[in-house]
Amino acid sequence: EMDVFVGFGASEVMMTATRQGLIEAAVTVCDGAGTVVTSNPSLIQGMGGWISGLVETDPIPEVLAGIETRDGIVLDPNTAKIDQVAGARIAAERHSKFAVTVADADTAEELRRLEKELGVQILIVGVHLTGIGEEETDRLLASADIVTSCASKSIREKVRPLVQVGTAVPLFGLTRWGKEVLVERAKEVDRPILINTMPLPVL
């Protein structure tokens, strides 16, 4: 568990959105646990703030136990696998609106289909997108609500956001819901903030 690590990061945004009721939970990824579903804002932040960019991991008993005691549900404690769609199915059994982090367009598109199938609202947050190709960038931007730019040239060239937070490694809000979530996060940042209208992105 932890509080703010950077002003505008994916985990900080989901932490604030959960705390303020814009989402009820998040499906995210944790070292030593894999895919995790939780409505605990400080757990969301702790899992994402310390170690990000996970591709795979192995189960660590102490981590699994810590998540369970903090109201987190681990998708597969035996393997610590990362499967965001399966995690979203678990979240949909308990919540009607929740965030899911994704690192590829296939997962984002599958979540949009799942959203219709299960009658839930899924805030799709694209993360760890360095190296994403142009065709996949187009598909992800069409499916996600928020994306991080990471070091992706194609994201930075193709994105046409409704709102941007940050300039070094910006987060872009692509939908009204995504915009609302990022603006809500801005309310909690304790440093001065400029709010202005201008063509985006600003890089």
Secondary structure, 3 states (H helix, E strand, C coil): CCCCCCCCCHHHHHHHHHHCCCCCEEEEEECCCEEEEECCHHHHHHHHHHCCCCCCCCCCHHHHHHHHHCCEEECCCCCCCCCHHHHHHHHHHHCCEEEEEECCHHHHHHHHHHHHHHCCEEEEEECCCCCCCHHHHHHHHHHCCEEECCCCHHHHHHCCCCEEECCCCCEEECCHHHHHHHHHHHHHCCCCCCCCCCCCCCC
